[in-house]
Amino acid sequence: MKIIFDDSAVKDSLWPLTATRNAAGIRIGILTIREKWERLFDFPESHQKAAALPNDAVIKINAAIIPSVQTVVSINESGYVAIENAGETCRRLQHTWNIFQLNDWALRKDFELLTRNRISQALSPSNTIIAPENIFVEEGASVECSVINASAGPVYIAKNATVMEGCMIRGPFALCEGATLKMGAKIYGATTIGPYCIAAGEIKNSILSGYSNKAHDGYLGDSVIGEWCNFGAGTTNSNIKNTAGELTMWNNATKQFQPVGTKGGLIMGDYSRAAINTSFNTGTVVGVSCNVFGNGFPPKFINSFTWGEERYHFEKAIRDIDNWKKLKGKTITGNEEIILKNLYNQNV
């Protein structure tokens, strides 16, 4: 069975996260939207007709829909997925800020999906644990000398993830495969640290998508960070105005700032970086492959391929991305270069 994800209705409104991926590749909760759907079809009670489809069947799904373990679907003759009681069992992304707004719900649903009928690995007695029934630790994870309070929401520690000494964690929280939480980190729910990320300092209600580093002190709140991003030491964002009034964030679909409520931090596209002690203002949106540095607050909207106040030379951008990927044993792929080149040419 092959799944095709249609993100045409939200491609622009979920920018910059969709500049380099289909919307189904967005991580919210523990899994990406694509991974949620793939796992959902492993549960026979979740669907009515998919089990009877031939192996070469193609089904079509709206990539903006976030399913849960309670989602029940049927598939019509044209291969489109129909969802029963969608308002109760699913959520829908319309804007980038919906990702941090819905992360609490998504974390709880993914925890249920991933841990059902499974037994957690034991935690070391060096830790202080509250509500251990809401904590799940995968094989190969290391958690030592930390405080984990899962009374307000579940805590999921994935395969080969590491929680160093002195961390304080309040759920809901997910530390994904191979990720590291450095010593003394303070984590408030609902927070997701994606695969092979490094996280430290104070983080609240935020998502690091994968392979990104917030490896030093500083605050990150109500934010969504793409893949292969890096924050210099002391980098901090504001997530509420000093007036406590309504804030705005850039909507790429309308090419203007849009009211989003009273809480909103930083949205950052893939491969972007911030220099030491960068202070992001409330509701800042940073595009793909930016190097953010300079005096004072950066602008609230930074377009892709920005180097300080200048345009990033494409060859240098690719070289710098490859350097960062090599730090984690990876190299930039030909497909990534094609995607970035197309994006660079669009952003003239």
Steps between C-alpha positions, in 0.01 A plus 500: 500500500634843402389822669500832315485810720341811350624823660401742224247682719754578776837509319528880521341548842737247661812666354795489574458144630347388170764673286713185527243224565143390452279607791472131596868520601428753775570366849229571756466302820753215477461393137472674167155514343611240245622265774171535688300391197733212423473369855126557509448256215674234710193496727215307332233673707615840370376443147227312322621436148877541489565143610309371199691713250757336271867556576537739205203716607551877521313705759490878530507700822484870584847562644372770735289254700658367820350162591491327837468140613124558521473604133275271297513533122344351194634513147274574204527351153725784386747427779428807712496466878180600680516554877222422743445756779801695376440789738531269799785273392714724276643848486586710196798726430423828328791719613850445639400620846239221519793260542601626846134569588407135433817332625351415840211310337729332247751388764231329706354325195839385371594370845186288496570383146863404567466338842173306474545140618872556560717502814749779572864441581582560865635839607818526704441546876725807480198694366213664689175392336142627537217306333718219358195344332509792252866451406621273220868432432616315189790257483844661497391826662713642783341712776697579813472727807206702364152601616209389281146609587242333275196587710391775258575303182691199366876484451647292216874428477585334168759246395863604568397841636698650789385707797811628677527570871300774666224541242152604616215382277126562520276320253368476248844454349670289234871446449524324164748243374865581553426844648686645799379717786806663654575548869267723697245553224157627610217367286136604522227328301397472235846458348640271231873454443528329161736224388872566554440850636702645787305711750591703806392803701132580551245373246123528516228384258736473203600257226852436368434299187818294462883529494480854643700644789391721785798380697550787746318717751229733376122488471290347224124525536191443282722435202552262208854438375574315176771244433877565504468832685745630760470755782814668628553517876259735678251520215153581633157579364206696634163326492276772645488877451583728792145630472362145513300601194430315177802428284539441129705254294589492132256306280673415175171417328371857543844667507408692813510475879196334656366503859565169676403562864709599801768227480738445211877463484723403209433309178825401326547314170754225433877564496478840675729617779523776759817656640581506871268713716248554221172638642197419287199725542150369563351327197812484279505288182834399344521333159722221369882513512542829685796611712352742755740746661537874561423769754166524676192291430489326162201588280175317573510355148826374347477362149683184393872517417570808712855554629481773765350778290624363167407217266670167566709389199358164399831314477600622847158405640538145368855473630396622846204261514730212408745603773224490760372165377848350522502578873229233533650256255287605202559683172269708286326293234449575134124516554545756778715714271233488228227604743712783639607620155137519387410687816796737456396580142141567610625735770681742268 
